[in-house]
Amino acid sequence: MKYFKKLESENLYLGPMMVEDAPIYTKWLNDYRVTDGIGKTKDITTIENEIEYLQEVTKKGDYNFSIVTKENDQLIGTCSIMNINSINQTAEVGIFIGDESARGKGYGVEALKLLLDYGFNTLNLHTIYLGVYSFNKQAIACYKKVGFKEAGRIREAKFHNGKRYDDIKMDILKDEFYETNSI
């Protein structure tokens, strides 16, 4: 499939999510290794549901991107800037690498840097935040590597595989991002 390049880095680019990718997203959203980390384990996603979601997401005002490798134009995940508050210059981000073969290769950090640069520079945001469960060590390490700091936690707010985990809130300010990262 042909993807459109909106934001580009050394190894990947971000482009608009495509309805034609609904079967790939559906596969990922029914994979426990993906859904556990994003809090959607209980959900069952059909291709029809995903097509409907993709058709509506473009109307909502959020910024939703496909993460695609430059080497072979392979779709490996998604990331988003959502819940934008223009007055306070805040927004939330979300990211996941759905393609199992692409995990652990630094693509999450690279995509997140592109997304944050876009949020701070293009959308004129000041604070960007996210939520992550305490069992998701790989995601927490990714967020810290980019410069996110823990802002708080809701203790034992997530029940997962028979245990309770904290819901961690992390954030990053514009100047912190540019002090930590070169874009």
CYANA upper distance limits for C-alpha pairs under 8 A (distance plus 0.5 A):
  1 MET  CA     73 ASP  CA      8.43
  2 LYS  CA     73 ASP  CA      8.20
  3 TYR  CA     15 GLY  CA      7.07
  3 TYR  CA     16 PRO  CA      8.31
  3 TYR  CA     68 VAL  CA      8.44
  3 TYR  CA     73 ASP  CA      7.88
  4 PHE  CA     14 LEU  CA      8.44
  4 PHE  CA     15 GLY  CA      5.68
  4 PHE  CA     16 PRO  CA      7.27
  5 LYS  CA     13 TYR  CA      6.45
  5 LYS  CA     14 LEU  CA      6.44
  5 LYS  CA     15 GLY  CA      5.40
  6 LYS  CA     13 TYR  CA      7.62
  6 LYS  CA     14 LEU  CA      6.18
  6 LYS  CA     15 GLY  CA      5.39
  6 LYS  CA     16 PRO  CA      7.91
  7 LEU  CA     13 TYR  CA      5.98
  7 LEU  CA     14 LEU  CA      5.54
  7 LEU  CA     15 GLY  CA      7.27
  7 LEU  CA    114 LEU  CA      7.20
  8 GLU  CA     12 LEU  CA      6.69
  8 GLU  CA     13 TYR  CA      4.72
  8 GLU  CA     14 LEU  CA      6.89
  8 GLU  CA    114 LEU  CA      7.83
  9 SER  CA     13 TYR  CA      6.51
  9 SER  CA    110 GLU  CA      7.83
  9 SER  CA    114 LEU  CA      7.64
 10 GLU  CA     70 LYS  CA      8.49
 11 ASN  CA     69 THR  CA      6.53
 11 ASN  CA     70 LYS  CA      6.01
 11 ASN  CA     71 GLU  CA      7.56
 11 ASN  CA    107 TYR  CA      8.32
 11 ASN  CA    110 GLU  CA      8.47
 12 LEU  CA     67 ILE  CA      7.46
 12 LEU  CA     68 VAL  CA      6.02
 12 LEU  CA     69 THR  CA      4.73
 12 LEU  CA     70 LYS  CA      5.24
 12 LEU  CA     71 GLU  CA      8.26
 12 LEU  CA    107 TYR  CA      8.08
 12 LEU  CA    110 GLU  CA      8.25
 12 LEU  CA    111 ALA  CA      7.91
 13 TYR  CA     67 ILE  CA      6.60
 13 TYR  CA     68 VAL  CA      5.93
 13 TYR  CA     69 THR  CA      6.93
 13 TYR  CA     70 LYS  CA      7.03
 13 TYR  CA    111 ALA  CA      8.10
 14 LEU  CA     65 PHE  CA      6.12
 14 LEU  CA     66 SER  CA      6.00
 14 LEU  CA     67 ILE  CA      5.41
 14 LEU  CA     68 VAL  CA      6.73
 14 LEU  CA    111 ALA  CA      7.92
 14 LEU  CA    114 LEU  CA      8.46
 15 GLY  CA     65 PHE  CA      5.68
 15 GLY  CA     66 SER  CA      5.78
 15 GLY  CA     67 ILE  CA      7.40
 15 GLY  CA     68 VAL  CA      8.18
 16 PRO  CA     64 ASN  CA      6.96
 16 PRO  CA     65 PHE  CA      5.29
 16 PRO  CA     66 SER  CA      6.32
 17 MET  CA     21 ASP  CA      8.21
 17 MET  CA     54 LEU  CA      7.85
 17 MET  CA     64 ASN  CA      6.89
 17 MET  CA     65 PHE  CA      5.73
 17 MET  CA     66 SER  CA      5.46
 17 MET  CA     78 THR  CA      8.36
 18 MET  CA     22 ALA  CA      8.08
 18 MET  CA     54 LEU  CA      7.77
 18 MET  CA     66 SER  CA      8.30
 19 VAL  CA     51 ILE  CA      6.39
 19 VAL  CA     54 LEU  CA      6.18
 19 VAL  CA     55 GLN  CA      7.30
 21 ASP  CA     25 TYR  CA      6.85
 22 ALA  CA     26 THR  CA      6.42
 22 ALA  CA     47 ILE  CA      6.48
 22 ALA  CA     50 GLU  CA      6.16
 22 ALA  CA     51 ILE  CA      6.17
 22 ALA  CA     54 LEU  CA      8.13
 23 PRO  CA     27 LYS  CA      6.72
 23 PRO  CA     47 ILE  CA      6.33
 24 ILE  CA     28 TRP  CA      6.90
 25 TYR  CA     29 LEU  CA      6.51
 25 TYR  CA     50 GLU  CA      7.83
 25 TYR  CA     98 GLY  CA      8.30
 26 THR  CA     30 ASN  CA      6.77
 26 THR  CA     45 THR  CA      6.44
 26 THR  CA     46 THR  CA      6.67
 26 THR  CA     47 ILE  CA      6.28
 26 THR  CA     50 GLU  CA      6.94
 27 LYS  CA     31 ASP  CA      7.03
 28 TRP  CA     34 VAL  CA      6.77
 28 TRP  CA     35 THR  CA      8.21
 28 TRP  CA     98 GLY  CA      5.95
 28 TRP  CA     99 ASP  CA      7.94
 29 LEU  CA     34 VAL  CA      7.09
 29 LEU  CA     35 THR  CA      6.42
 29 LEU  CA     40 LYS  CA      8.26
 29 LEU  CA     44 ILE  CA      8.21
 29 LEU  CA     45 THR  CA      6.85
 30 ASN  CA     34 VAL  CA      8.35
 30 ASN  CA     35 THR  CA      7.51
 30 ASN  CA     41 THR  CA      8.34
 30 ASN  CA     43 ASP  CA      8.28
 30 ASN  CA     44 ILE  CA      6.88
 30 ASN  CA     45 THR  CA      6.85
 31 ASP  CA     35 THR  CA      6.66
 32 TYR  CA     36 ASP  CA      5.94
 32 TYR  CA     41 THR  CA      6.67
 33 ARG  CA     37 GLY  CA      7.70
 34 VAL  CA     38 ILE  CA      7.47
 34 VAL  CA     96 PHE  CA      7.85
 34 VAL  CA     97 ILE  CA      8.12
 34 VAL  CA     98 GLY  CA      6.56
 35 THR  CA     39 GLY  CA      6.46
 35 THR  CA     40 LYS  CA      5.36
 35 THR  CA     41 THR  CA      5.35
 36 ASP  CA     40 LYS  CA      6.83
 36 ASP  CA     41 THR  CA      5.74
 37 GLY  CA    132 VAL  CA      8.14
 37 GLY  CA    133 TYR  CA      7.67
 37 GLY  CA    136 ASN  CA      6.52
 38 ILE  CA     96 PHE  CA      8.20
 38 ILE  CA    132 VAL  CA      8.10
 45 THR  CA     49 ASN  CA      6.71
 45 THR  CA     50 GLU  CA      7.22
 46 THR  CA     50 GLU  CA      6.72
 47 ILE  CA     51 ILE  CA      6.58
 48 GLU  CA     52 GLU  CA      6.74
 49 ASN  CA     53 TYR  CA      6.65
 50 GLU  CA     54 LEU  CA      6.57
 51 ILE  CA     55 GLN  CA      6.65
 52 GLU  CA     56 GLU  CA      6.77
 53 TYR  CA     57 VAL  CA      6.41
 54 LEU  CA     58 THR  CA      7.50
 55 GLN  CA     59 LYS  CA      8.19
 56 GLU  CA     60 LYS  CA      7.21
 57 VAL  CA     61 GLY  CA      8.23
 57 VAL  CA     62 ASP  CA      7.79
 57 VAL  CA     64 ASN  CA      8.12
 58 THR  CA     62 ASP  CA      7.83
 58 THR  CA     63 TYR  CA      8.45
 58 THR  CA     64 ASN  CA      8.29
 61 GLY  CA     82 MET  CA      8.38
 62 ASP  CA     80 SER  CA      7.67
 62 ASP  CA     81 ILE  CA      6.44
 62 ASP  CA     82 MET  CA      5.27
 62 ASP  CA     83 ASN  CA      7.61
 62 ASP  CA     84 ILE  CA      7.92
 63 TYR  CA     80 SER  CA      5.91
 63 TYR  CA     81 ILE  CA      5.55
 63 TYR  CA     82 MET  CA      6.94
 64 ASN  CA     78 THR  CA      7.79
 64 ASN  CA     79 CYS  CA      6.49
 64 ASN  CA     80 SER  CA      4.83
 64 ASN  CA     81 ILE  CA      7.06
 65 PHE  CA     78 THR  CA      6.07
 65 PHE  CA     79 CYS  CA      5.83
 65 PHE  CA     80 SER  CA      6.50
 66 SER  CA     75 LEU  CA      7.27
 66 SER  CA     76 ILE  CA      8.23
 66 SER  CA     77 GLY  CA      6.52
 66 SER  CA     78 THR  CA      5.06
 66 SER  CA     79 CYS  CA      7.14
 67 ILE  CA     75 LEU  CA      6.39
 67 ILE  CA     76 ILE  CA      6.20
 67 ILE  CA     77 GLY  CA      5.45
 67 ILE  CA     78 THR  CA      5.72
 67 ILE  CA     79 CYS  CA      7.55
 67 ILE  CA    111 ALA  CA      7.50
 68 VAL  CA     73 ASP  CA      6.17
 68 VAL  CA     74 GLN  CA      5.74
 68 VAL  CA     75 LEU  CA      4.93
 68 VAL  CA     76 ILE  CA      6.25
 68 VAL  CA     77 GLY  CA      7.77
 69 THR  CA     73 ASP  CA      5.62
 69 THR  CA     74 GLN  CA      5.75
 69 THR  CA     75 LEU  CA      7.18
 69 THR  CA     76 ILE  CA      7.66
 70 LYS  CA     74 GLN  CA      8.08
 75 LEU  CA     99 ASP  CA      8.21
 76 ILE  CA     97 ILE  CA      6.26
 76 ILE  CA     98 GLY  CA      6.25
 76 ILE  CA     99 ASP  CA      5.31
 76 ILE  CA    102 ALA  CA      6.97
 77 GLY  CA     95 ILE  CA      8.06
 77 GLY  CA     96 PHE  CA      6.10
 77 GLY  CA     97 ILE  CA      4.71
 77 GLY  CA     98 GLY  CA      5.34
 77 GLY  CA     99 ASP  CA      7.00
 78 THR  CA     95 ILE  CA      6.25
 78 THR  CA     96 PHE  CA      6.21
 78 THR  CA     97 ILE  CA      7.16
 78 THR  CA     98 GLY  CA      8.21
 79 CYS  CA     93 VAL  CA      7.75
 79 CYS  CA     94 GLY  CA      5.95
 79 CYS  CA     95 ILE  CA      4.58
 79 CYS  CA     96 PHE  CA      6.98
 79 CYS  CA    111 ALA  CA      8.22
 79 CYS  CA    112 LEU  CA      8.27
 79 CYS  CA    115 LEU  CA      8.12
 80 SER  CA     93 VAL  CA      5.96
 80 SER  CA     94 GLY  CA      5.75
 80 SER  CA     95 ILE  CA      6.95
 80 SER  CA    115 LEU  CA      8.16
 81 ILE  CA     91 ALA  CA      7.02
 81 ILE  CA     92 GLU  CA      6.23
 81 ILE  CA     93 VAL  CA      5.09
 81 ILE  CA     94 GLY  CA      7.27
 81 ILE  CA    115 LEU  CA      8.07
 81 ILE  CA    119 GLY  CA      7.87
 82 MET  CA     91 ALA  CA      6.36
 82 MET  CA     92 GLU  CA      5.73
 82 MET  CA     93 VAL  CA      6.65
 83 ASN  CA     91 ALA  CA      5.84
 83 ASN  CA     92 GLU  CA      6.30
 84 ILE  CA     89 GLN  CA      7.88
 84 ILE  CA     90 THR  CA      6.38
 84 ILE  CA     91 ALA  CA      4.81
 84 ILE  CA     92 GLU  CA      7.46
 85 ASN  CA     89 GLN  CA      6.08
 85 ASN  CA     90 THR  CA      5.71
 85 ASN  CA     91 ALA  CA      6.65
 86 SER  CA     90 THR  CA      7.29
 86 SER  CA    125 LEU  CA      8.12
 88 ASN  CA    126 HIS  CA      8.40
 89 GLN  CA    124 ASN  CA      7.32
 89 GLN  CA    125 LEU  CA      4.94
 89 GLN  CA    126 HIS  CA      5.69
 89 GLN  CA    127 THR  CA      7.01
 90 THR  CA    125 LEU  CA      6.14
 90 THR  CA    126 HIS  CA      6.51
 90 THR  CA    127 THR  CA      5.32
 90 THR  CA    128 ILE  CA      6.14
 90 THR  CA    129 TYR  CA      8.24
 91 ALA  CA    125 LEU  CA      7.74
 91 ALA  CA    127 THR  CA      7.24
 91 ALA  CA    128 ILE  CA      5.55
 91 ALA  CA    129 TYR  CA      6.89
 92 GLU  CA    128 ILE  CA      6.04
 92 GLU  CA    129 TYR  CA      5.30
 92 GLU  CA    130 LEU  CA      5.89
 93 VAL  CA    128 ILE  CA      7.38
 93 VAL  CA    129 TYR  CA      6.82
 93 VAL  CA    130 LEU  CA      6.07
 94 GLY  CA    130 LEU  CA      7.20
 95 ILE  CA    108 GLY  CA      7.97
 95 ILE  CA    112 LEU  CA      8.03
 96 PHE  CA    108 GLY  CA      7.83
 97 ILE  CA    102 ALA  CA      7.51
 97 ILE  CA    103 ARG  CA      6.81
 97 ILE  CA    107 TYR  CA      8.40
 97 ILE  CA    108 GLY  CA      7.25
 98 GLY  CA    102 ALA  CA      8.44
 98 GLY  CA    103 ARG  CA      8.44
 99 ASP  CA    103 ARG  CA      7.40
102 ALA  CA    107 TYR  CA      7.78
103 ARG  CA    107 TYR  CA      7.89
103 ARG  CA    108 GLY  CA      8.48
106 GLY  CA    110 GLU  CA      6.83
107 TYR  CA    111 ALA  CA      6.43
108 GLY  CA    112 LEU  CA      6.45
108 GLY  CA    142 CYS  CA      7.36
109 VAL  CA    113 LYS  CA      6.68
109 VAL  CA    142 CYS  CA      6.23
109 VAL  CA    143 TYR  CA      7.90
109 VAL  CA    145 LYS  CA      7.79
109 VAL  CA    146 VAL  CA      7.02
110 GLU  CA    114 LEU  CA      7.02
111 ALA  CA    115 LEU  CA      6.68
112 LEU  CA    116 LEU  CA      6.50
112 LEU  CA    146 VAL  CA      8.01
113 LYS  CA    117 ASP  CA      6.54
113 LYS  CA    146 VAL  CA      7.30
113 LYS  CA    181 ASN  CA      8.22
113 LYS  CA    183 ILE  CA      8.06
114 LEU  CA    118 TYR  CA      6.68
114 LEU  CA    183 ILE  CA      8.34
115 LEU  CA    119 GLY  CA      6.68
116 LEU  CA    120 PHE  CA      6.51
116 LEU  CA    128 ILE  CA      8.26
116 LEU  CA    177 PHE  CA      8.39
117 ASP  CA    121 ASN  CA      6.19
117 ASP  CA    122 THR  CA      8.11
117 ASP  CA    183 ILE  CA      7.99
118 TYR  CA    122 THR  CA      5.58
118 TYR  CA    123 LEU  CA      7.06
119 GLY  CA    123 LEU  CA      5.37
119 GLY  CA    124 ASN  CA      6.91
119 GLY  CA    125 LEU  CA      6.22
119 GLY  CA    128 ILE  CA      8.46
120 PHE  CA    124 ASN  CA      5.45
120 PHE  CA    125 LEU  CA      5.15
120 PHE  CA    126 HIS  CA      6.86
120 PHE  CA    174 LYS  CA      6.52
121 ASN  CA    125 LEU  CA      7.86
125 LEU  CA    174 LYS  CA      7.84
126 HIS  CA    173 LEU  CA      6.23
126 HIS  CA    174 LYS  CA      5.71
127 THR  CA    171 ASP  CA      7.33
127 THR  CA    172 ILE  CA      6.32
127 THR  CA    173 LEU  CA      5.12
127 THR  CA    174 LYS  CA      6.82
128 ILE  CA    171 ASP  CA      6.06
128 ILE  CA    172 ILE  CA      6.01
128 ILE  CA    173 LEU  CA      7.04
129 TYR  CA    169 LYS  CA      7.69
129 TYR  CA    170 MET  CA      6.07
129 TYR  CA    171 ASP  CA      4.52
129 TYR  CA    172 ILE  CA      6.90
130 LEU  CA    169 LYS  CA      6.40
130 LEU  CA    170 MET  CA      5.95
130 LEU  CA    171 ASP  CA      6.85
131 GLY  CA    167 ASP  CA      7.18
131 GLY  CA    168 ILE  CA      6.13
131 GLY  CA    169 LYS  CA      5.12
131 GLY  CA    170 MET  CA      6.76
132 VAL  CA    136 ASN  CA      7.46
132 VAL  CA    139 ALA  CA      8.02
132 VAL  CA    140 ILE  CA      7.66
132 VAL  CA    167 ASP  CA      6.40
132 VAL  CA    168 ILE  CA      5.73
132 VAL  CA    169 LYS  CA      7.06
132 VAL  CA    170 MET  CA      8.33
133 TYR  CA    158 LYS  CA      7.76
133 TYR  CA    165 TYR  CA      7.08
133 TYR  CA    166 ASP  CA      6.35
133 TYR  CA    167 ASP  CA      5.17
133 TYR  CA    168 ILE  CA      6.28
134 SER  CA    140 ILE  CA      8.38
134 SER  CA    165 TYR  CA      6.26
134 SER  CA    166 ASP  CA      5.77
134 SER  CA    167 ASP  CA      6.78
134 SER  CA    168 ILE  CA      6.85
135 PHE  CA    165 TYR  CA      7.11
136 ASN  CA    140 ILE  CA      6.89
137 LYS  CA    141 ALA  CA      6.65
138 GLN  CA    142 CYS  CA      6.83
139 ALA  CA    143 TYR  CA      6.72
140 ILE  CA    144 LYS  CA      6.66
141 ALA  CA    145 LYS  CA      6.59
142 CYS  CA    146 VAL  CA      7.08
143 TYR  CA    147 GLY  CA      6.93
143 TYR  CA    148 PHE  CA      5.84
143 TYR  CA    149 LYS  CA      8.50
144 LYS  CA    148 PHE  CA      5.40
144 LYS  CA    149 LYS  CA      6.95
146 VAL  CA    177 PHE  CA      7.66
146 VAL  CA    180 THR  CA      7.50
146 VAL  CA    181 ASN  CA      7.41
147 GLY  CA    172 ILE  CA      7.00
147 GLY  CA    176 GLU  CA      7.36
147 GLY  CA    177 PHE  CA      6.50
147 GLY  CA    180 THR  CA      6.70
147 GLY  CA    181 ASN  CA      8.46
148 PHE  CA    170 MET  CA      6.41
148 PHE  CA    171 ASP  CA      5.70
148 PHE  CA    172 ILE  CA      5.30
149 LYS  CA    170 MET  CA      5.77
149 LYS  CA    171 ASP  CA      6.07
149 LYS  CA    172 ILE  CA      6.87
150 GLU  CA    168 ILE  CA      7.49
150 GLU  CA    169 LYS  CA      6.49
150 GLU  CA    170 MET  CA      4.81
150 GLU  CA    171 ASP  CA      7.09
151 ALA  CA    168 ILE  CA      8.30
151 ALA  CA    169 LYS  CA      6.00
151 ALA  CA    170 MET  CA      5.48
151 ALA  CA    171 ASP  CA      6.72
152 GLY  CA    168 ILE  CA      6.59
152 GLY  CA    169 LYS  CA      5.68
152 GLY  CA    170 MET  CA      7.47
153 ARG  CA    166 ASP  CA      6.85
153 ARG  CA    167 ASP  CA      5.99
153 ARG  CA    168 ILE  CA      4.80
153 ARG  CA    169 LYS  CA      6.09
154 ILE  CA    166 ASP  CA      6.13
154 ILE  CA    167 ASP  CA      5.56
154 ILE  CA    168 ILE  CA      6.95
155 ARG  CA    165 TYR  CA      7.42
155 ARG  CA    166 ASP  CA      4.93
155 ARG  CA    167 ASP  CA      6.94
156 GLU  CA    164 ARG  CA      5.49
156 GLU  CA    165 TYR  CA      5.05
156 GLU  CA    166 ASP  CA      4.95
156 GLU  CA    167 ASP  CA      7.59
157 ALA  CA    164 ARG  CA      7.40
157 ALA  CA    165 TYR  CA      6.69
157 ALA  CA    166 ASP  CA      5.92
157 ALA  CA    167 ASP  CA      6.26
158 LYS  CA    164 ARG  CA      6.05
158 LYS  CA    165 TYR  CA      5.58
158 LYS  CA    166 ASP  CA      6.70
158 LYS  CA    167 ASP  CA      7.02
159 PHE  CA    163 LYS  CA      6.13
159 PHE  CA    164 ARG  CA      5.08
159 PHE  CA    165 TYR  CA      6.89
160 HIS  CA    164 ARG  CA      6.76
160 HIS  CA    165 TYR  CA      7.79
172 ILE  CA    176 GLU  CA      6.93
172 ILE  CA    177 PHE  CA      7.09
173 LEU  CA    177 PHE  CA      6.79
174 LYS  CA    178 TYR  CA      7.07
175 ASP  CA    179 GLU  CA      6.63
176 GLU  CA    180 THR  CA      6.74
177 PHE  CA    181 ASN  CA      6.44
178 TYR  CA    182 SER  CA      7.09
